[in-house]
């Protein structure tokens, strides 16, 4: 069971954003996010979008920092990945 966070590389709303995922379950992911006071609106089907300034706090709380490719690889392997084409319904 691991919660993972990648590098904040995604620009939006004048900030850079990272992704927070679980390689085990959405329940684990939601519990971690709640414990770190992440808003529910930050959840996007299989991950939370988190601002750059939150990343050090998430790592300190136990999230494993990984590169984006590793995060996606582990999310796919977990069976939790929601493909892009399935997001557009």
C-alpha positions as CSV (number, residue, x, y, z in Angstrom):
1,X,0.0,0.0,0.0
2,X,1.5,3.2,-1.1
3,X,0.3,6.8,-1.8
4,X,2.5,8.3,-4.6
5,X,3.0,11.9,-5.6
6,X,4.8,13.1,-8.7
7,X,6.6,16.3,-9.7
8,X,4.5,19.5,-10.1
9,X,4.9,20.0,-13.8
10,X,1.3,20.7,-14.9
11,X,0.4,24.4,-15.2
12,X,-3.1,25.6,-14.5
13,X,-4.6,28.6,-12.7
14,X,-1.2,30.4,-12.4
15,X,0.3,27.5,-10.5
16,X,2.1,24.2,-11.1
17,X,0.3,21.0,-10.1
18,X,1.2,17.4,-9.2
19,X,-0.8,14.2,-9.0
20,X,-1.5,12.1,-5.9
21,X,-2.5,8.5,-6.4
22,X,-2.7,5.2,-4.6
23,X,-1.3,2.0,-6.0
24,X,-3.7,0.0,-3.8
25,X,-7.2,1.5,-3.5
26,X,-9.2,4.6,-3.8
27,X,-10.2,4.2,-0.2
28,X,-6.6,4.6,0.8
29,X,-6.2,7.6,-1.5
30,X,-9.3,9.3,-0.1
31,X,-8.3,8.6,3.5
32,X,-4.8,10.1,2.9
33,X,-6.3,13.1,1.1
34,X,-8.8,13.8,3.9
35,X,-6.0,13.5,6.6
36,X,-4.0,16.1,4.6
37,X,-7.0,18.4,4.2
38,X,-7.1,18.1,0.4
39,X,-10.5,19.3,-0.9
40,X,-12.8,16.7,-2.5
41,X,-13.0,18.9,-5.6
42,X,-9.3,18.1,-6.2
43,X,-10.2,14.4,-7.0
44,X,-10.3,13.5,-10.7
45,X,-11.5,9.9,-11.1
46,X,-8.2,8.2,-10.2
47,X,-6.0,10.9,-8.7
48,X,-6.0,14.2,-6.8
49,X,-4.5,17.3,-8.4
50,X,-2.3,19.0,-5.8
51,X,-0.6,22.4,-5.9
52,X,3.2,22.6,-5.9
53,X,3.3,24.0,-2.4
54,X,1.5,21.0,-1.0
55,X,4.0,18.4,-2.3
56,X,6.6,18.7,0.6
57,X,3.8,18.4,3.2
58,X,2.4,15.3,1.4
59,X,5.8,13.7,1.3
60,X,6.4,14.5,5.0
61,X,3.1,12.8,5.7
62,X,4.2,9.6,3.9
63,X,3.5,10.0,0.2
64,X,6.3,8.5,-1.9
65,X,7.8,10.9,-4.4
66,X,8.2,9.4,-7.8
67,X,8.6,10.5,-11.4
68,X,5.5,10.9,-13.5
69,X,6.2,7.8,-15.6
70,X,6.6,5.7,-12.5
71,X,3.3,7.1,-11.0
72,X,1.4,6.2,-14.2
73,X,3.0,2.8,-14.4
74,X,2.0,1.9,-10.9
75,X,-1.5,3.4,-11.3
76,X,-2.1,1.3,-14.4
77,X,-0.7,-1.8,-12.6
78,X,-3.1,-1.2,-9.7
79,X,-6.1,-1.4,-12.0
80,X,-7.3,2.0,-10.8
81,X,-6.3,4.0,-13.9
82,X,-9.1,5.8,-15.7
83,X,-8.1,6.1,-19.4
84,X,-8.3,9.5,-21.1
85,X,-11.1,8.4,-23.5
86,X,-13.1,7.2,-20.5
87,X,-12.9,10.6,-18.9
88,X,-14.8,12.3,-21.7
89,X,-18.2,10.9,-21.1
